[in-house]
Amino acid sequence: MIRCAGCENIQLTFGNLIINFAKAEFNQFIRIVKKQKAEHQSSVTIDVKSIILPTACEGVRLSFSFRELHELDNMLDAADTELQSLELIELFKEDKIS
């Protein structure tokens, strides 16, 4: 995960996918991944690409196995934690300047 210092958009790379998000879109994507992971928790074949995620682009969907979705969820959790930490650091920097 990379966050642009200028526009603050987030670039997520996973496997051969690169997706650019605004912060709100990133948060929505996290919710979608978590929802799909919960719905497919009892999936018997964890390596079959049977989980389809929508995207903001009409006609484009992402296909994952449960194992891949689990890995993506873990990565998104780490990225979200990092973003929240950076936001807190920025708040403390602003408080010191004021």
N, C-alpha and C positions, 0 to 999 in steps of 0.2 A: 504494500500500500504506500502510495506517495501522495502528499498533499501539496498542491501548488501554493507557494507563498503569495503570489499575486492575486489570483482569483479564488483561492482556497478550495478549488474543486479537488476531488479525490480520484486517483487512478488506482484501480484494483487489477492486479494481474494474478490469474489462477490458471495453471496449465497453459493452454494456448489461447486463453481469453484475456483481453484487455478491455476494461469497462471504465468509462469516465462518469463520475457522479457529482452532482451538487450535494451539499451536506444532507439536505432533506431527502433526496433520492437515495443516498447511501443508507440512511436510517430506515427508509421504507424497504430497501433490498434486504437489510438485516432481518426485518420483521417477516418478510416473505420466506427467507431461508429457514428461519426458526419454525415458522408455521408448517412448511413442507416437511421439515425434519421430524416434527412431532407427529404429523399425519402418517408418515412412512416408517415410524419407529419399529413396527412389527414386521417389516419387510423381510421375507425369507431369503431372497436372493439379493444380497447387498452389493454385488458387483455388476448387476444388470442396469443399464442406463434406462430407467423407467420413470424417473422423476423429471418433470418438465416445469421450468420456471419461466414466467412471462418476463418480457423486457418492455422498456418504453418505446421501442421501435416496433411498429406494426409489422407483423409477419416474421419477427425474429423471436425465437424461444431458445432457452438453454436446457440441455439435456444432461442429467447427472445420474450416477448410481448413488445408492445410499451412502456408500463409503466416501465417495467424492463430496457429497453434500455435507457429511459429517466433517470432513477436512476443511471445506469451505467455511462452515459454521465456526470452527475453532479459529480459523484465520481471521474471520470477521470480528469475533470476540476480541482477539488480540489487537486488531487494528482500531476497533472502537475504543478500547481502553487507552490506547496510545493517543488517539484524537482527544479524548476527554482530558488526559494528562496535559497535553499541549495547550488546550483551552484554559485549564487552571493556571498553568504557568503564565500564559498571556494575561490573565486577570491580575495575578500578583505583580507582573511587570507594570501594568497600567496603574495599579494602586500606588506603587513606589514613585511613579512619575508625577502623579497628582499632588 
